[in-house]
């Protein structure tokens, strides 16, 4: 169990800080499993992304480690101090720089740093985290808070190769983005296999945490709860269909568990320590409301100028120039 007295404060409040809608929504217990899982499952419908995932092979070979490190990255961007965020973003671009190869469906090339692919990942994550918060948690945000949430989503885009100007700033804009992107999605055999693998992966994380007789039904509820958030067209495309009756029943089950968990932050951190230990030191100061050493919230522009770290877009331009030079 994580103790309040053991929590180390962050150096500063990063790019969002107390009072931000990002901290409010992303720190709610829906984000760690339901929201995160929904996003990574849906992402696989992009043939370029799933080609990169399949090429790496790490999701299947090192599932728990990939989950841990991916959640650590997301948590760092939302809750970490400014310098840690910039360094994490820099490392991610370098890792993605090695992920380039053929995409078999279109005959094109996947590039994990491609801004279009990064925008798809970014918006799928931010939308899924908010949507599961609405469905299984407290419900919809007030209009002013939702507007702030999408503005903060655009701030976070600075830490990927995305042009922040391409991030929609309204619910309607987000819906239009996904509708425009929909023709690019493919329910290929590779995508379906990866989606099913990810939906069943929670049973691996629960192994050793709870007895198998308990882990199996919990994993089944998580799987069905995530599918319950999919629109009908997505279920048909991915082959992940289930009845309306199952949707209603599993949503009620998940709501009860999530809202109970939301009442106990120590328990939330104890669960997180089991499934993503790397994330705990990043999230704990926020959960326990430990003030940062310096109560400063940065803008991306001033942070990049202050710390002298190249932006992801600058890094990506250098990578493309290096490739072109051979």
C-alpha positions in Angstrom: 0.0 0.0 0.0 1.4 3.4 -1.0 1.7 5.7 2.0 1.2 9.5 1.9 4.4 10.1 3.7 6.4 8.2 1.1 5.2 10.3 -1.8 7.8 12.6 -3.4 6.5 15.9 -4.8 6.9 16.8 -8.5 9.3 19.6 -9.3 6.5 21.7 -10.8 2.9 21.3 -12.0 3.9 20.4 -15.6 1.5 21.6 -18.3 -1.9 21.2 -16.6 -1.8 21.3 -12.8 -4.4 21.5 -10.0 -7.8 22.7 -11.2 -7.2 21.4 -14.7 -9.9 19.2 -16.3 -7.1 16.9 -17.4 -6.2 16.1 -13.8 -9.8 15.7 -12.9 -10.7 13.3 -15.7 -7.4 11.4 -16.2 -7.0 10.7 -12.5 -10.4 9.1 -12.2 -10.3 5.3 -12.0 -12.0 4.8 -15.4 -8.8 5.9 -17.1 -6.3 3.3 -16.0 -8.1 0.2 -17.4 -11.4 1.0 -19.3 -10.4 4.2 -21.0 -6.8 3.1 -21.8 -8.0 -0.3 -23.0 -10.7 1.2 -25.2 -8.2 3.5 -26.9 -5.6 0.9 -27.6 -8.1 -1.5 -28.9 -9.8 1.0 -31.3 -6.4 2.2 -32.5 -5.8 -1.2 -34.1 -8.4 -0.5 -36.8 -5.9 1.9 -38.4 -4.0 -0.4 -40.9 -0.8 1.7 -40.6 -0.8 1.6 -36.8 -1.6 -2.1 -36.6 1.2 -2.8 -39.1 3.6 -1.0 -36.9 2.4 -2.9 -33.8 2.6 -6.3 -35.6 6.1 -5.4 -37.0 7.4 -4.7 -33.5 5.8 -7.8 -31.9 6.4 -6.3 -28.5 2.7 -6.0 -27.5 2.3 -9.8 -27.6 5.8 -10.7 -26.5 6.0 -8.2 -23.6 2.4 -7.3 -22.9 2.8 -6.2 -19.3 5.9 -4.2 -19.8 4.4 -2.4 -22.8 1.3 -1.6 -20.8 3.4 -0.4 -17.9 5.6 1.9 -20.1 2.8 3.2 -22.2 0.7 4.1 -19.2 3.8 5.6 -17.6 4.2 7.9 -20.7 0.6 9.0 -20.6 0.8 9.7 -16.9 4.0 11.7 -17.3 2.5 14.0 -19.9 -0.6 14.6 -17.8 0.8 14.7 -14.3 4.6 14.9 -14.5 6.9 18.0 -14.2 7.7 19.9 -17.3 11.2 18.7 -17.9 10.2 15.0 -17.4 7.4 15.5 -20.0 9.8 16.9 -22.6 12.4 14.2 -22.0 9.7 11.5 -22.3 8.4 13.0 -25.6 12.0 13.1 -26.9 12.6 9.5 -26.1 9.3 8.4 -27.7 10.2 10.1 -31.0 13.5 8.3 -31.0 11.9 5.0 -30.4 9.2 5.6 -33.1 12.0 6.7 -35.5 13.0 3.0 -35.8 9.4 1.9 -36.6 9.1 2.2 -40.3 8.1 -0.5 -42.8 5.6 -1.8 -45.4 1.8 -1.6 -44.8 0.5 -4.7 -46.7 -3.1 -3.5 -47.2 -2.4 -0.3 -49.0 1.0 -1.1 -50.2 2.3 2.1 -48.6 4.7 2.6 -45.7 3.9 2.9 -42.0 5.9 5.4 -40.0 5.1 5.5 -36.3 6.1 9.2 -36.1 3.8 10.2 -38.9 1.7 13.2 -37.7 -1.6 11.8 -39.0 -1.0 8.5 -37.2 0.0 10.3 -34.1 -3.2 12.5 -34.2 -5.3 9.3 -34.5 -3.7 7.8 -31.5 -3.8 11.1 -29.5 -7.5 11.8 -30.2 -8.6 8.2 -29.7 -6.9 8.2 -26.3 -8.3 11.6 -25.1 -11.8 10.8 -26.4 -11.8 7.3 -24.8 -10.6 8.6 -21.5 -13.4 11.2 -21.4 -16.1 8.8 -22.8 -15.5 6.1 -20.2 -15.5 8.8 -17.5 -18.9 9.8 -18.8 -20.3 6.2 -19.2 -18.9 4.6 -16.1 -18.1 7.5 -13.9 -19.7 10.8 -12.9 -21.2 11.5 -16.3 -20.8 14.4 -18.7 -18.7 17.4 -17.8 -20.3 20.9 -17.7 -19.9 22.6 -21.1 -17.2 25.0 -19.9 -15.1 22.1 -18.5 -15.5 20.0 -21.7 -14.3 23.0 -23.7 -11.3 23.3 -21.4 -10.6 19.6 -21.7 -10.3 19.8 -25.5 -8.1 22.9 -25.2 -5.8 20.9 -22.9 -5.9 18.0 -25.4 -4.4 20.5 -27.9 -1.7 21.4 -25.4 -0.7 17.8 -25.0 -0.4 17.5 -28.8 2.8 19.5 -28.6 4.5 16.5 -27.1 4.0 14.4 -30.3 4.8 15.1 -33.9 1.2 16.5 -34.3 0.5 20.0 -35.5 -1.5 21.3 -32.5 -3.6 23.4 -34.9 -5.1 20.2 -36.3 -6.6 19.2 -32.9 -10.4 19.8 -32.9 -11.5 21.9 -29.9 -15.1 20.8 -29.5 -17.1 17.6 -29.1 -18.6 18.3 -32.6 -15.1 18.7 -34.0 -13.9 15.5 -32.5 -17.0 13.6 -33.8 -16.4 15.1 -37.3 -12.7 14.0 -37.1 -13.6 10.4 -36.4 -16.3 10.4 -39.1 -13.8 11.7 -41.6 -11.2 9.1 -40.5 -13.7 6.2 -40.6 -13.1 5.2 -44.3 -9.4 4.7 -43.5 -10.2 2.0 -40.9 -10.0 -1.7 -41.8 -11.2 -4.7 -39.8 -8.4 -6.9 -41.1 -7.5 -10.3 -39.7 -4.4 -8.7 -38.1 -6.5 -5.9 -36.5 -9.2 -8.4 -35.2 -6.5 -10.6 -33.8 -4.8 -7.8 -32.0 -8.1 -6.3 -30.7 -9.1 -9.6 -29.2 -5.7 -10.1 -27.7 -5.8 -6.7 -26.0 -9.4 -7.2 -24.8 -8.3 -10.5 -23.1 -5.0 -9.2 -21.8 -6.4 -8.1 -18.5 -6.4 -11.7 -17.4 -2.6 -11.7 -17.6 -2.3 -8.6 -15.4 -4.6 -10.1 -12.8 -2.6 -13.3 -12.7 -0.9 -13.5 -9.3 -3.0 -10.5 -8.0 -6.2 -12.4 -7.5 -7.1 -16.2 -7.9 -7.9 -17.3 -11.4 -11.4 -18.1 -10.4 -11.8 -14.4 -9.7 -9.6 -13.1 -12.5 -11.5 -14.8 -15.3 -14.9 -13.1 -14.6 -13.3 -9.7 -13.9 -11.5 -9.9 -17.3 -14.8 -10.9 -19.0 -16.6 -7.9 -17.5 -13.8 -5.5 -18.6 -13.9 -6.9 -22.1 -17.6 -6.6 -22.4 -17.7 -3.1 -20.8 -15.2 -1.8 -23.4 -17.2 -3.3 -26.3 -20.4 -1.7 -24.8 -18.9 1.7 -25.6 -18.3 0.9 -29.3 -20.8 2.2 -31.9 -22.6 -0.4 -33.9 -20.5 0.2 -37.1 -17.3 -0.4 -35.1 -18.6 -3.7 -33.7 -19.5 -4.9 -37.2 -16.1 -3.8 -38.6 -14.2 -5.5 -35.8 -16.4 -8.6 -35.4 -16.9 -7.6 -31.7 -20.7 -7.7 -31.4 -22.7 -8.2 -28.3 -26.4 -7.7 -27.4 -28.0 -4.6 -26.0 -28.9 -6.6 -22.9 -25.3 -7.4 -22.3 -24.3 -3.8 -22.8 -26.8 -2.7 -20.1 -25.9 -5.4 -17.6 -22.1 -5.0 -17.9 -22.3 -1.2 -17.8 -24.2 -1.4 -14.5 -21.6 -3.8 -13.2 -18.7 -1.7 -14.2 -20.3 1.5 -12.9 -20.7 0.0 -9.4 -17.1 -1.1 -9.3 -15.7 2.1 -10.6 -17.7 4.3 -8.3 -16.7 2.2 -5.3 -13.1 2.4 -6.3 -13.3 6.2 -6.8 -14.1 6.6 -3.0 -10.7 5.2 -2.0 -7.6 6.6 -3.5 -5.3 4.4 -1.5 -7.0 1.4 -3.0 -6.7 2.9 -6.5 -3.0 3.3 -6.0 -2.7 -0.3 -4.6 -4.4 -1.6 -7.8 -2.2 0.6 -10.0 0.9 -0.7 -8.2 0.0 -4.2 -9.3 -0.7 -3.4 -12.9 1.6 -0.5 -13.7 4.2 0.1 -11.0 6.1 2.6 -13.1 3.1 4.9 -13.1 2.6 5.1 -9.3 5.4 7.7 -8.5 3.9 9.9 -11.2 0.3 9.7 -10.2 0.7 9.4 -6.4 1.5 13.1 -5.7 -1.7 14.1 -7.6 -3.9 11.5 -5.9 -2.6 12.5 -2.4 -2.7 16.2 -3.4 1.0 16.7 -2.5 2.0 20.2 -3.7 4.8 20.5 -6.3 8.1 22.0 -5.1 7.4 24.9 -7.5 3.7 25.7 -8.1 4.3 26.6 -11.8 2.3 25.5 -14.8 4.2 25.8 -18.0 3.2 26.4 -21.6 4.9 24.1 -24.1 6.6 27.0 -25.9 8.2 28.4 -22.8 9.3 25.0 -21.5 11.0 24.0 -24.8 12.8 27.3 -24.9 13.8 27.1 -21.2 15.1 23.5 -21.2 16.6 23.6 -24.7 15.1 20.3 -25.8 14.0 19.9 -29.5 10.3 19.6 -30.1 9.0 16.4 -31.5 8.2 18.1 -34.8 11.8 19.4 -35.0 13.1 15.9 -34.2 10.9 14.3 -36.8 12.1 16.8 -39.4 15.7 15.9 -38.6 14.8 12.2 -38.9 13.2 12.7 -42.3 16.2 14.7 -43.5 18.6 12.0 -42.3 16.5 9.3 -44.2 16.5 11.4 -47.3 20.3 11.9 -47.2 20.6 8.1 -47.0 
